[in-house]
Structures are given as structure tokens and as C-alpha cells.
Amino acid sequence: MRHHRKNRKFGRKANVRRGFIRSLAIALIENERIITTEARAKELRPYIEKLVTKAKRGELADRRFISARLGNQAKLANKLVDEIAPRYTERNGGYTRIIKLPQRAGDASPMALIEFLA
């Protein structure tokens, strides 16, 4: 039973799920907004917000931590630290927003837009 376990499994094994969330995070950092299912967006939000909080400090260890979480992509880590994180120096969390969209036509999945706040 999954009493009070909030994480979603998405029908995947643990290591595949980790890579799946990582790929969503990479897409969000590259494009700064993505359209995905509501469940995926809700699972991505805490992952990306923790990375932005680390990026606000911007030290070398933080860059390496972020790069490791994004599959050793230093360019994306630098974008997060140098471009995205400075927007939120005065904000203590809540760097993303999830906007609900109409259901997907094919299977009626609830869709959502997740984006960084301006």
C-alpha cells in the first residue's frame, strides 16, 4: 500500500523514472515552458524548484550538483545559474507555475503548462 507516499511511479522502474523526470527538467530549462500532463508537471515542480534554489547561490559545488542532476550537461547548469536563477533573488520559492489546459484529444489526459515565472 502507498499510504502517504506522494511520488508518482508513471508505470516505470526507479532508474527509468529518474531519467524521465530528468528529461522533463532539461526540456523545461531549455525552453522555459513545456506542455505535458498534469501529473508530470506536478512531479517535475519540486525537482526543478530545488535546482533553482541551489542555482541562486551559484557556487562551483552548486553548479556541479545541478550538472549532475541534469545528466552532466554543464551548458544547461550554466544557463540555470547565470540566466534563470538571478530572476528570483528576492523570491523564496515558487519559481514555477502550472496552468491547467484542456484534456488531450486522444486519451482525455488532463494537460498542463509548466513554466518559469517572469
DSSP file (Angstrom, degrees, kcal/mol; ACC not computed):
  #  RESIDUE AA STRUCTURE BP1 BP2  ACC     N-H-->O    O-->H-N    N-H-->O    O-->H-N    TCO  KAPPA ALPHA  PHI   PSI    X-CA   Y-CA   Z-CA
    1    1 A M              0   0    0      0, 0.0     0, 0.0     0, 0.0     0, 0.0   0.000 360.0 360.0 360.0 153.7    0.0    0.0    0.0
    2    2 A R    >   +     0   0    0      3,-0.0     3,-2.0     2,-0.0     2,-0.1  -0.227 360.0 176.1-110.7  43.8    1.1    3.5   -0.7
    3    3 A H  T 3  S-     0   0    0      1,-0.3     3,-0.1     3,-0.0     0, 0.0  -0.306  75.2 -15.6 -55.0 118.1   -0.1    5.3    2.5
    4    4 A H  T 3  S+     0   0    0      1,-0.2     2,-0.8    -2,-0.1    -1,-0.3   0.621  93.9 138.2  61.9  18.2    1.1    8.9    2.3
    5    5 A R    <   -     0   0    0     -3,-2.0    -1,-0.2     1,-0.1    -3,-0.0  -0.849  30.8-174.2 -91.8 115.8    3.6    8.3   -0.4
    6    6 A K        +     0   0    0     -2,-0.8    -1,-0.1    -3,-0.1     2,-0.1   0.665  45.7 102.9 -89.1 -16.7    3.2   11.3   -2.7
    7    7 A N        -     0   0    0      1,-0.1     2,-0.3     2,-0.0    -2,-0.1  -0.369  64.6-134.0 -73.3 148.4    5.5   10.3   -5.5
    8    8 A R        -     0   0    0     31,-0.1    -1,-0.1     1,-0.1    -2,-0.1  -0.752   6.6-157.1 -99.1 146.5    4.1    9.0   -8.8
    9    9 A K    >   -     0   0    0     -2,-0.3     3,-1.7     2,-0.0    -1,-0.1   0.717  12.8-153.8 -96.7 -23.1    5.5    6.0  -10.5
   10   10 A F  T 3   -     0   0    0      1,-0.3     3,-0.1     7,-0.0    -2,-0.0   0.724  63.5 -73.6  55.6  24.3    4.3    6.6  -14.0
   11   11 A G  T 3  S+     0   0    0      1,-0.2     2,-0.3     6,-0.0    -1,-0.3   0.792 105.9 116.3  65.1  29.0    4.4    2.8  -14.7
   12   12 A R    <   -     0   0    0     -3,-1.7    -1,-0.2     1,-0.0     2,-0.1  -0.880  69.8-104.1-127.7 157.4    8.2    2.9  -14.8
   13   13 A K     >  -     0   0    0     -2,-0.3     4,-2.7    -3,-0.1     5,-0.2  -0.329  45.9 -99.5 -71.8 164.6   11.1    1.3  -12.8
   14   14 A A  H  > S+     0   0    0      1,-0.2     4,-2.2     2,-0.2     5,-0.1   0.891 120.2  44.7 -59.0 -46.8   13.0    3.7  -10.5
   15   15 A N  H  > S+     0   0    0      1,-0.2     4,-1.8     2,-0.2    -1,-0.2   0.868 115.3  48.1 -70.5 -33.7   16.0    4.4  -12.7
   16   16 A V  H  > S+     0   0    0      2,-0.2     4,-2.2     1,-0.2    -2,-0.2   0.896 111.3  51.4 -69.1 -40.2   13.8    4.9  -15.8
   17   17 A R  H  X S+     0   0    0     -4,-2.7     4,-2.4     2,-0.2     5,-0.2   0.888 107.5  53.1 -62.4 -40.4   11.6    7.2  -13.8
   18   18 A R  H  X S+     0   0    0     -4,-2.2     4,-2.1    -5,-0.2    -1,-0.2   0.921 111.3  45.7 -61.8 -44.2   14.6    9.2  -12.6
   19   19 A G  H  X S+     0   0    0     -4,-1.8     4,-2.3     2,-0.2    -1,-0.2   0.849 110.0  55.4 -66.4 -34.5   15.7    9.7  -16.2
   20   20 A F  H  X S+     0   0    0     -4,-2.2     4,-1.8     2,-0.2    -2,-0.2   0.928 110.0  44.0 -64.0 -47.2   12.2   10.6  -17.3
   21   21 A I  H  X S+     0   0    0     -4,-2.4     4,-2.3     1,-0.2    -2,-0.2   0.879 112.2  54.9 -65.4 -37.7   12.0   13.4  -14.7
   22   22 A R  H  X S+     0   0    0     -4,-2.1     4,-2.5    -5,-0.2    -2,-0.2   0.911 106.9  49.6 -61.4 -42.7   15.5   14.5  -15.7
   23   23 A S  H  X S+     0   0    0     -4,-2.3     4,-2.1     1,-0.2    -1,-0.2   0.867 110.0  50.8 -67.6 -35.1   14.5   14.8  -19.4
   24   24 A L  H  X S+     0   0    0     -4,-1.8     4,-2.2     2,-0.2    -1,-0.2   0.911 110.8  49.4 -64.7 -41.2   11.4   16.8  -18.4
   25   25 A A  H  X S+     0   0    0     -4,-2.3     4,-2.4     2,-0.2    -2,-0.2   0.903 109.8  51.1 -64.5 -41.0   13.7   19.1  -16.3
   26   26 A I  H  X S+     0   0    0     -4,-2.5     4,-2.4     1,-0.2    -1,-0.2   0.922 110.6  48.8 -61.8 -44.1   16.1   19.5  -19.3
   27   27 A A  H  X S+     0   0    0     -4,-2.1     4,-2.5     1,-0.2     6,-0.3   0.890 111.3  50.2 -63.6 -39.1   13.2   20.4  -21.6
   28   28 A L  H  X S+     0   0    0     -4,-2.2     4,-2.5     2,-0.2    -2,-0.2   0.909 112.1  46.5 -67.3 -41.3   11.9   23.0  -19.1
   29   29 A I  H  < S+     0   0    0     -4,-2.4    -2,-0.2     2,-0.2    -1,-0.2   0.903 115.4  46.6 -68.0 -39.9   15.3   24.6  -18.7
   30   30 A E  H  < S+     0   0    0     -4,-2.4    -2,-0.2    -5,-0.2    -1,-0.2   0.930 129.1  22.8 -66.4 -45.2   15.9   24.7  -22.4
   31   31 A N  H  < S-     0   0    0     -4,-2.5    -2,-0.2    -5,-0.2    -3,-0.2   0.612  90.0-138.2-100.9 -14.9   12.5   26.1  -23.4
   32   32 A E  S  < S+     0   0    0     -4,-2.5    84,-1.8    -5,-0.3     2,-0.3   0.400  84.7  45.8  66.5   0.2   11.4   27.8  -20.1
   33   33 A R  E     +A  115   0A   0     -6,-0.3     2,-0.3    82,-0.2    82,-0.2  -0.878  64.6 179.4-163.6 138.4    7.9   26.4  -20.6
   34   34 A I  E     -A  114   0A   0     80,-2.4    80,-2.6    -2,-0.3     2,-0.5  -0.981  24.1-133.6-139.4 152.7    6.6   23.0  -21.6
   35   35 A I  E     +A  113   0A   0     -2,-0.3     2,-0.2    78,-0.2    78,-0.2  -0.936  46.2 137.0-105.7 124.5    3.2   21.4  -22.2
   36   36 A T  E     -A  112   0A   0     76,-2.6    76,-3.2    -2,-0.5     2,-0.1  -0.816  57.3 -59.2-149.3-175.3    2.8   18.0  -20.5
   37   37 A T  E  >  -A  111   0A   0     74,-0.2     4,-2.3    -2,-0.2    74,-0.3  -0.389  48.1-116.0 -74.1 158.5    0.3   16.0  -18.5
   38   38 A E  H  > S+     0   0    0     72,-2.7     4,-2.4     1,-0.2     5,-0.2   0.892 114.6  51.9 -61.9 -41.7   -0.8   17.5  -15.2
   39   39 A A  H  > S+     0   0    0     71,-0.3     4,-1.7     1,-0.2    -1,-0.2   0.904 110.4  48.5 -63.5 -41.5    0.7   14.6  -13.2
   40   40 A R  H  > S+     0   0    0      2,-0.2     4,-2.0     1,-0.2    -1,-0.2   0.909 111.4  49.9 -65.1 -41.7    4.1   15.0  -14.9
   41   41 A A  H  X S+     0   0    0     -4,-2.3     4,-1.9     1,-0.2    -2,-0.2   0.902 110.3  50.0 -63.6 -41.5    4.1   18.8  -14.3
   42   42 A K  H  < S+     0   0    0     -4,-2.4    -1,-0.2     1,-0.2    -2,-0.2   0.824 113.0  46.6 -68.2 -30.7    3.2   18.3  -10.6
   43   43 A E  H  X S+     0   0    0     -4,-1.7     4,-0.6    -5,-0.2    -1,-0.2   0.808 112.5  50.7 -78.7 -30.8    6.0   15.8  -10.2
   44   44 A L  H  X S+     0   0    0     -4,-2.0     4,-2.4    -5,-0.2     5,-0.3   0.834  94.0  74.6 -74.9 -33.5    8.5   18.0  -12.0
   45   45 A R  H  X S+     0   0    0     -4,-1.9     4,-2.3     1,-0.2     5,-0.2   0.895  97.6  41.9 -53.4 -54.2    7.8   21.1  -10.0
   46   46 A P  H  > S+     0   0    0      0, 0.0     4,-1.8     0, 0.0    -1,-0.2   0.870 114.0  54.6 -64.7 -32.4    9.6   20.2   -6.7
   47   47 A Y  H  X S+     0   0    0     -4,-0.6     4,-1.3     1,-0.2    -2,-0.2   0.939 113.9  39.5 -62.1 -48.3   12.6   18.7   -8.7
   48   48 A I  H  X S+     0   0    0     -4,-2.4     4,-2.2     1,-0.2    -1,-0.2   0.844 112.1  56.2 -74.6 -33.6   13.1   21.9  -10.7
   49   49 A E  H  X S+     0   0    0     -4,-2.3     4,-2.1    -5,-0.3    -1,-0.2   0.869 105.4  52.0 -68.6 -34.9   12.5   24.3   -7.7
   50   50 A K  H  X S+     0   0    0     -4,-1.8     4,-1.9    -5,-0.2    -1,-0.2   0.883 109.6  50.5 -65.9 -37.3   15.2   22.6   -5.7
   51   51 A L  H  X S+     0   0    0     -4,-1.3     4,-2.4     2,-0.2    -2,-0.2   0.902 109.8  49.4 -66.5 -40.3   17.6   23.1   -8.6
   52   52 A V  H  X S+     0   0    0     -4,-2.2     4,-1.6     2,-0.2    -2,-0.2   0.897 108.3  53.7 -66.5 -39.1   16.7   26.8   -8.9
   53   53 A T  H  X S+     0   0    0     -4,-2.1     4,-0.6     1,-0.2    -1,-0.2   0.912 111.9  45.0 -61.6 -41.7   17.2   27.2   -5.1
   54   54 A K  H >X S+     0   0    0     -4,-1.9     4,-1.2     1,-0.2     3,-1.0   0.900 110.0  56.0 -64.3 -40.5   20.7   25.7   -5.4
   55   55 A A  H 3< S+     0   0    0     -4,-2.4    -2,-0.2     1,-0.3    -1,-0.2   0.773  93.4  68.8 -66.2 -26.1   21.4   27.8   -8.5
   56   56 A K  H 3< S+     0   0    0     -4,-1.6    -1,-0.3     1,-0.2    -2,-0.2   0.845  99.7  48.9 -63.2 -32.6   20.7   31.0   -6.6
   57   57 A R  H << S-     0   0    0     -3,-1.0    -1,-0.2    -4,-0.6    -2,-0.2   0.919  89.2-166.1 -71.3 -43.4   23.9   30.5   -4.6
   58   58 A G     <  +     0   0    0     -4,-1.2    -3,-0.1     1,-0.2    -2,-0.1   0.625  26.8 149.3  73.5  15.7   25.8   29.9   -7.8
   59   59 A E     >  -     0   0    0     -5,-0.3     4,-2.3     1,-0.1     5,-0.2  -0.295  61.9-103.6 -77.2 168.4   29.0   28.4   -6.2
   60   60 A L  H  > S+     0   0    0      1,-0.2     4,-2.3     2,-0.2     5,-0.2   0.899 121.8  51.8 -60.0 -43.1   31.1   25.8   -8.0
   61   61 A A  H  > S+     0   0    0      1,-0.2     4,-2.2     2,-0.2    -1,-0.2   0.878 109.6  50.7 -62.5 -37.3   29.8   23.0   -5.9
   62   62 A D  H  > S+     0   0    0      2,-0.2     4,-2.6     1,-0.2    -1,-0.2   0.904 108.9  51.0 -67.3 -41.1   26.2   24.0   -6.7
   63   63 A R  H  X S+     0   0    0     -4,-2.3     4,-2.6     1,-0.2    -2,-0.2   0.905 111.7  47.8 -61.6 -41.1   27.0   24.1  -10.4
   64   64 A R  H  X S+     0   0    0     -4,-2.3     4,-2.2     2,-0.2    -2,-0.2   0.890 111.2  50.5 -67.6 -39.1   28.4   20.6  -10.2
   65   65 A F  H  X S+     0   0    0     -4,-2.2     4,-2.0     2,-0.2    -2,-0.2   0.935 113.4  45.4 -62.3 -46.8   25.4   19.4   -8.3
   66   66 A I  H  X S+     0   0    0     -4,-2.6     4,-1.3     1,-0.2    -2,-0.2   0.912 111.7  52.3 -64.0 -43.4   23.0   20.8  -10.8
   67   67 A S  H  <>S+     0   0    0     -4,-2.6     5,-2.6     1,-0.2     6,-0.9   0.899 109.1  50.1 -60.7 -40.3   25.0   19.5  -13.7
   68   68 A A  H ><5S+     0   0    0     -4,-2.2     3,-1.3     1,-0.2    -1,-0.2   0.893 109.2  51.3 -65.0 -39.6   25.0   16.0  -12.2
   69   69 A R  H 3<5S+     0   0    0     -4,-2.0    -1,-0.2     1,-0.3    -2,-0.2   0.724 110.1  50.7 -70.1 -20.6   21.2   16.2  -11.7
   70   70 A L  T 3<5S-     0   0    0     -4,-1.3    -1,-0.3    -3,-0.3    -2,-0.2   0.044 130.0 -89.7-105.2  24.9   20.8   17.2  -15.4
   71   71 A G  T < 5S-     0   0    0     -3,-1.3    -3,-0.2     1,-0.2    -2,-0.1   0.870  77.0 -61.5  74.0  37.0   22.9   14.4  -16.8
   72   72 A N  S   <S+     0   0    0     -5,-2.6     2,-1.0     1,-0.2    -4,-0.2   0.853  87.9 151.0  57.1  40.0   26.3   16.2  -16.7
   73   73 A Q     >  -     0   0    0     -6,-0.9     4,-1.9    -7,-0.2     3,-0.4  -0.802  20.9-178.9-102.1  91.6   25.2   18.9  -19.1
   74   74 A A  H  > S+     0   0    0     -2,-1.0     4,-2.6     1,-0.2     5,-0.2   0.814  77.4  61.1 -62.9 -32.0   27.3   21.8  -17.9
   75   75 A K  H  > S+     0   0    0      1,-0.2     4,-1.9     2,-0.2    -1,-0.2   0.910 107.2  44.4 -63.3 -41.3   25.7   24.2  -20.5
   76   76 A L  H  > S+     0   0    0     -3,-0.4     4,-2.4     2,-0.2    -1,-0.2   0.888 111.9  52.8 -69.3 -38.5   22.3   23.7  -19.0
   77   77 A A  H  X S+     0   0    0     -4,-1.9     4,-2.3     1,-0.2    -2,-0.2   0.913 110.1  48.7 -61.9 -41.9   23.6   24.1  -15.5
   78   78 A N  H  X S+     0   0    0     -4,-2.6     4,-3.2     2,-0.2     5,-0.4   0.885 109.6  51.8 -66.0 -38.2   25.3   27.4  -16.5
   79   79 A K  H  X>S+     0   0    0     -4,-1.9     4,-2.2     2,-0.2     5,-1.8   0.917 110.9  48.3 -63.2 -41.9   22.0   28.6  -18.1
   80   80 A L  I  <>S+     0   0    0     -4,-2.4     5,-2.8     3,-0.2    -2,-0.2   0.917 119.1  38.6 -63.9 -43.6   20.2   27.8  -14.9
   81   81 A V  I  <5S+     0   0    0     -4,-2.3    -2,-0.2     3,-0.2    -1,-0.2   0.901 125.7  34.7 -75.1 -41.8   22.7   29.6  -12.7
   82   82 A D  I  <5S+     0   0    0     -4,-3.2    -3,-0.2    -5,-0.2    -2,-0.2   0.802 132.4  18.1 -88.8 -30.4   23.5   32.6  -15.0
   83   83 A E  I  <5S+     0   0    0     -4,-2.2     4,-0.3    -5,-0.4    -3,-0.2   0.827 127.8  33.6-109.6 -46.5   20.2   33.3  -16.7
   84   84 A I  I > <S+     0   0    0     -5,-1.8     3,-1.3     1,-0.1     4,-0.3   0.945 112.7  52.0 -84.1 -49.7   17.3   31.8  -14.8
   85   85 A A  G > <S+     0   0    0     -5,-2.8     3,-2.0     1,-0.3    -1,-0.1   0.839  97.9  64.8 -61.9 -36.8   18.2   31.9  -11.1
   86   86 A P  G >  S+     0   0    0      0, 0.0     3,-1.0     0, 0.0    -1,-0.3   0.755  92.1  66.1 -61.0 -20.5   19.1   35.6  -11.0
   87   87 A R  G <  S+     0   0    0     -3,-1.3     3,-0.3    -4,-0.3    -2,-0.2   0.746 103.1  47.2 -66.8 -21.3   15.5   36.5  -11.7
   88   88 A Y  G X   +     0   0    0     -3,-2.0     3,-0.9    -4,-0.3    -1,-0.2   0.000  68.1 118.5-114.9  28.2   14.5   35.0   -8.4
   89   89 A T  T <  S+     0   0    0     -3,-1.0    -1,-0.2     1,-0.3    -2,-0.1   0.850  85.1  42.5 -63.9 -32.9   17.0   36.5   -5.9
   90   90 A E  T 3  S+     0   0    0     -3,-0.3     2,-0.4    -4,-0.2    -1,-0.3   0.506 101.9  86.0 -89.2  -4.7   14.2   38.2   -4.0
   91   91 A R    <   -     0   0    0     -3,-0.9     2,-0.5     1,-0.0     3,-0.1  -0.809  61.9-154.9-104.7 136.2   11.8   35.2   -4.1
   92   92 A N        -     0   0    0     -2,-0.4     2,-0.2     1,-0.2    -3,-0.1  -0.418  69.4 -42.6-104.4  56.4   11.9   32.4   -1.5
   93   93 A G  S    S+     0   0    0     -2,-0.5    -1,-0.2    -5,-0.2   -43,-0.0  -0.442  94.2  96.8 111.1 172.7   10.5   29.6   -3.6
   94   94 A G        +     0   0    0     -2,-0.2    -1,-0.1    -3,-0.1    -2,-0.1   0.952  39.4 153.6  71.5  51.1    7.6   29.3   -6.1
   95   95 A Y        +     0   0    0    -50,-0.1    22,-2.6    21,-0.1     2,-0.3   0.610  57.1  51.7 -87.8 -12.9    9.7   29.8   -9.2
   96   96 A T  E     -B  116   0A   0     20,-0.3     2,-0.4   -51,-0.0    20,-0.2  -0.824  64.5-153.7-122.5 161.1    7.3   27.8  -11.5
   97   97 A R  E     -B  115   0A   0     18,-2.5    18,-2.1    -2,-0.3     2,-0.5  -0.989   6.3-149.5-133.0 145.7    3.6   27.9  -12.3
   98   98 A I  E     -B  114   0A   0     -2,-0.4     2,-0.5    16,-0.2    16,-0.2  -0.968  12.3-169.2-115.3 121.9    1.3   25.2  -13.5
   99   99 A I  E     -B  113   0A   0     14,-2.9    14,-2.9    -2,-0.5     2,-0.2  -0.950  21.3-128.9-112.5 124.0   -1.6   26.2  -15.7
  100  100 A K  E     -B  112   0A   0     -2,-0.5    12,-0.3    12,-0.2     3,-0.1  -0.488  26.7-167.8 -74.0 140.1   -4.2   23.6  -16.4
  101  101 A L  E     -B  111   0A   0     10,-2.7    10,-0.6    -2,-0.2     3,-0.1  -0.701  33.3 -74.8-118.3 170.2   -5.1   23.1  -20.1
  102  102 A P        -     0   0    0      0, 0.0     9,-0.3     0, 0.0    -1,-0.2  -0.217  64.6 -82.6 -61.9 160.1   -8.0   21.3  -21.8
  103  103 A Q        -     0   0    0      7,-0.2     2,-0.2     1,-0.1     5,-0.1  -0.240  49.8 -97.6 -64.0 151.8   -7.8   17.5  -21.9
  104  104 A R     >  -     0   0    0      5,-2.5     4,-1.8     1,-0.1     5,-0.1  -0.489  28.5-133.5 -69.9 139.6   -5.8   15.8  -24.6
  105  105 A A  T  4 S+     0   0    0      1,-0.2    -1,-0.1    -2,-0.2    -2,-0.1   0.869  96.4  53.9 -65.8 -38.7   -7.9   14.7  -27.5
  106  106 A G  T  4 S-     0   0    0      1,-0.2    -1,-0.2     3,-0.1    -3,-0.0   0.925 132.5  -0.1 -67.2 -48.3   -6.5   11.2  -27.9
  107  107 A D  T  4 S-     0   0    0      2,-0.1    -2,-0.2     0, 0.0    -1,-0.2   0.283  92.1-114.7-129.9   9.7   -6.9    9.8  -24.4
  108  108 A A     <  +     0   0    0     -4,-1.8    -3,-0.1     1,-0.2    -5,-0.1   0.780  53.8 166.6  61.2  30.2   -8.5   12.6  -22.4
  109  109 A S        -     0   0    0     -5,-0.1    -5,-2.5     1,-0.1     2,-0.4  -0.559  45.0-108.6 -72.3 137.8   -5.5   13.1  -20.2
  110  110 A P        -     0   0    0      0, 0.0   -72,-2.7     0, 0.0   -71,-0.3  -0.548  41.8-155.4 -68.1 126.2   -5.5   16.3  -18.1
  111  111 A M  E     -AB  37 101A   0    -10,-0.6   -10,-2.7    -2,-0.4     2,-0.3  -0.661  13.5-175.6-105.4 158.6   -2.9   18.5  -19.6
  112  112 A A  E     -AB  36 100A   0    -76,-3.2   -76,-2.6   -12,-0.3     2,-0.5  -0.988  23.1-133.1-150.9 155.5   -0.9   21.4  -18.1
  113  113 A L  E     -AB  35  99A   0    -14,-2.9   -14,-2.9    -2,-0.3     2,-0.5  -0.957  21.4-166.8-108.5 125.2    1.6   24.1  -19.0
  114  114 A I  E     +AB  34  98A   0    -80,-2.6   -80,-2.4    -2,-0.5     2,-0.3  -0.963  19.4 158.2-114.1 132.7    4.5   24.4  -16.6
  115  115 A E  E     -AB  33  97A   0    -18,-2.1   -18,-2.5    -2,-0.5     2,-0.2  -0.973  43.5-100.2-148.5 158.6    6.7   27.5  -16.9
  116  116 A F  E     - B   0  96A   0    -84,-1.8   -20,-0.3    -2,-0.3     2,-0.1  -0.585  47.7-108.2 -75.9 144.2    9.1   29.7  -15.0
  117  117 A L              0   0    0    -22,-2.6    -1,-0.1    -2,-0.2   -30,-0.0  -0.434 360.0 360.0 -71.0 148.9    7.6   32.8  -13.6
  118  118 A A              0   0    0     -2,-0.1    -1,-0.1    -3,-0.0   -23,-0.0   0.468 360.0 360.0 -79.2 360.0    8.7   36.0  -15.3
